[in-house]
Amino acid sequence: LALLTATTAAQPTPGRTLDQLHASYPRKRLELVQQHKSLEEIRQLTEEFTRELEGFLEKEAAGPDRFNARLMLVDYLLSLGARERAVTTLQAIDANEAPAMALAAAAQLATHLGLGEKRGQWIDAAIAKKEPFESRMALAMHLMTKLQEIDKGQRIIDEAFAAAADDEERAKVKWYEAAA
């Protein structure tokens, strides 16, 4: 009964951020674990949170939260074994609107869901985005490590190195290359 009350009491609050929405879930889950609740009760909490995330996406999500919430939802759906819902949710990411790192994360999930063609499209769209230096370097590192797209990541590094105006900027590029 306490679980039911705690999860159904959470109604959409206009203006919430994804961080605010997600803040309560780990705490509630930990409480259930500490109380030695059943796996079914923990699953029910996760199912409720996925419904809340879906409502957030539909009515409240703005800015980067639109993409981060969708990626988070895919992850939780997969944890529940709801593969088809996860695929549908992931495929709704718009490559034209999503930032490069959200596309890279989507491509990483696509790898696990057997969406090879979509994975390639998202990677290409991420690379084509004109983003600030730090974001480009993060993308290069993600491509080289998580996605195993070493040549594509290296091209971003090489382009940044060629565009560097001085030794300090070249050193930054080399640091990211070494980190990758």
C-alpha positions in Angstrom: 0.0 0.0 0.0 2.8 2.4 0.8 4.4 1.7 -2.6 1.1 2.3 -4.4 0.5 5.6 -2.5 4.1 6.8 -3.1 4.1 6.1 -6.8 0.6 7.2 -7.7 0.8 10.5 -5.8 3.5 11.8 -8.2 1.6 13.9 -10.7 3.2 16.0 -13.5 4.4 19.3 -12.2 4.7 22.0 -14.9 8.2 23.3 -15.4 10.0 20.3 -13.9 13.4 19.3 -15.3 14.5 15.8 -16.0 16.9 16.0 -13.0 14.0 16.9 -10.7 11.8 14.1 -12.1 14.5 11.5 -11.8 15.7 12.6 -8.3 13.0 10.7 -6.4 13.3 7.3 -8.3 16.7 6.2 -7.0 15.8 7.2 -3.5 12.5 5.3 -3.6 14.2 2.3 -5.1 16.8 2.3 -2.4 14.2 2.5 0.2 12.4 -0.6 -1.2 15.7 -2.5 -1.3 16.6 -1.5 2.3 13.1 -2.7 3.4 13.7 -6.0 1.6 10.7 -5.6 -0.6 10.1 -8.1 -3.4 11.5 -7.8 -6.9 7.9 -7.4 -8.1 7.5 -4.3 -5.9 10.7 -2.8 -7.3 9.5 -3.6 -10.8 6.2 -1.9 -10.1 8.1 1.2 -9.0 10.2 1.1 -12.2 7.0 0.7 -14.3 5.4 3.7 -12.6 8.6 5.7 -13.2 8.5 4.8 -16.9 4.9 6.0 -17.2 5.9 9.2 -15.4 8.8 9.6 -17.9 6.4 9.1 -20.8 4.1 11.8 -19.5 7.1 14.1 -18.9 8.1 13.6 -22.6 4.6 14.2 -23.9 3.8 17.3 -21.8 6.8 18.9 -20.1 10.2 18.0 -21.6 12.0 21.0 -23.1 15.5 21.6 -24.4 18.0 18.8 -24.0 15.6 17.1 -21.5 13.5 16.1 -24.6 16.4 13.8 -25.7 17.9 12.8 -22.4 14.5 11.8 -21.0 13.8 9.7 -24.1 17.2 8.0 -23.8 16.6 7.4 -20.1 13.2 5.9 -20.9 14.7 3.5 -23.4 17.2 2.3 -20.7 14.4 1.8 -18.2 12.2 0.0 -20.7 15.0 -2.4 -21.5 15.5 -3.1 -17.8 11.8 -4.1 -17.7 12.2 -6.3 -20.7 9.9 -4.1 -22.9 12.2 -4.3 -25.9 9.6 -3.3 -28.5 8.5 -0.2 -26.6 12.2 0.6 -26.2 12.8 0.4 -29.9 9.8 2.5 -30.7 10.8 5.1 -28.1 14.4 5.2 -29.4 13.4 5.5 -33.1 11.4 8.7 -32.2 14.6 10.6 -31.8 14.8 13.3 -34.5 18.3 13.5 -35.9 17.7 17.0 -37.1 16.8 18.3 -33.6 18.9 16.2 -31.3 22.4 17.4 -30.2 25.4 15.3 -31.3 26.0 13.5 -28.0 22.3 12.5 -27.7 22.6 11.0 -31.2 25.8 9.2 -30.2 24.0 7.8 -27.1 21.1 6.8 -29.4 23.5 5.0 -31.7 25.0 3.2 -28.8 21.6 1.9 -27.7 20.7 1.1 -31.4 23.7 -1.2 -31.4 22.1 -3.3 -28.6 18.7 -3.2 -30.3 19.8 -4.4 -33.7 19.1 -1.1 -35.4 22.2 -1.0 -37.6 20.9 1.3 -40.2 19.5 3.8 -37.7 22.8 3.6 -35.8 24.7 4.7 -38.9 22.3 7.5 -39.6 22.6 8.8 -36.0 26.4 8.6 -36.1 26.5 10.5 -39.4 24.0 13.1 -38.2 26.1 13.6 -35.0 29.3 14.1 -36.9 27.6 16.6 -39.2 26.4 18.8 -36.3 28.3 22.1 -35.9 28.9 22.2 -32.1 31.4 23.8 -29.8 35.0 22.4 -29.4 34.3 20.6 -26.1 31.2 18.9 -27.6 33.1 17.9 -30.7 35.9 16.4 -28.6 33.4 14.5 -26.4 31.8 13.1 -29.6 35.1 12.0 -30.9 35.9 10.2 -27.7 32.5 8.5 -27.7 32.9 7.4 -31.2 36.4 6.0 -30.6 35.5 4.3 -27.3 31.9 3.4 -26.9 30.9 3.1 -30.5 34.2 1.6 -31.8 34.1 4.1 -34.7 37.8 4.9 -34.4 38.3 6.3 -37.9 35.3 8.6 -37.6 36.4 9.9 -34.2 40.0 10.3 -35.4 38.7 12.5 -38.3 37.1 14.8 -35.8 40.3 15.0 -33.8 42.4 15.6 -37.0 40.0 18.4 -38.1 40.2 20.1 -34.7 44.0 19.8 -34.7 44.2 21.3 -38.2 41.9 24.2 -37.1 43.8 24.9 -33.9 45.2 28.4 -33.9 48.1 27.9 -31.5 50.1 25.4 -29.4 47.7 25.6 -26.5 44.7 24.6 -28.7 46.7 21.9 -30.4 47.7 20.5 -26.9 44.0 20.4 -25.9 43.2 18.4 -29.0 46.1 16.0 -28.3 44.9 15.6 -24.7 41.5 14.5 -26.0 43.1 12.2 -28.5 45.2 10.6 -25.8 42.2 10.3 -23.5 40.3 8.5 -26.3 
